[in-house]
Amino acid sequence: MKNILVVEDEIQLCEMLAEYLSELGYTPYTSTTGEEALTILDTKPIDLIISDMRMPNMNGIDLLKSVKASRNNDIPIIIMSGYEPSAIQQKIIDQKADEFLMKPFTLKKLTETINKLDAKKPTS
């Protein structure tokens, strides 16, 4: 896992996560909207998506559904949120997301989650 797309509408958090991932040796790409994230997915080789759940226009659930319905459906996705998901949202997350992180989370927890998904990825 090398290229990570961070989708977060809070610009400071998006930048902080990208900087942290870069320090860990990943190549981060950032987006503040779901629509922009889909454009990046069409142009960059993304290995993991970390997306906020609540964003304007296209929320994290809609992004998750779109990615999993497309040719990018094997990309692991971590959904993060500061709000408890509704029952319907939780069902979608359970069926399609690879991991869920409740905000606030520690950078150690984020690293552990990424490492967990990386360990699950089949080697070629």
C-alpha positions, 0 to 999 in steps of 0.5 A, a space after each residue: 500500500 503506497 498511495 492513500 487518498 484522504 477525503 475530508 472537508 475540514 481542510 486542516 484535518 485533511 492537511 494534517 492527515 496527509 502530512 502524517 501519512 507522508 511522514 510514514 512514507 505513503 504518498 497522500 492525495 487529498 480531496 475536500 469533496 466526494 466528487 473531487 475524490 472520484 476524479 482523483 480515482 480516475 487519474 491516480 493509482 490509489 491503494 487506500 481511501 480514508 474518507 469522512 462520513 459527513 461532507 456536503 453534496 456527496 457524503 462518505 456513504 455515497 462515495 463508498 457506494 460509488 467506489 464499490 460499484 465501480 472498477 475500483 471496488 477492490 480499494 480498501 476504504 476507511 470511513 471516519 466520523 465524529 458522529 455515531 452512524 444511523 442504523 441504515 448508515 451502519 448497515 452500509 458501512 458494515 457491508 461495504 467499508 473495510 474499517 470505521 474510525 470514530 473521531 477523535 482517533 489517535 494517529 497510532 490507531 490510524 496507523 494500526 488500521 492501515 497496517 491491518 488493511 495492508 496485511 489483509 491485501 493479497 500479495 502479487 
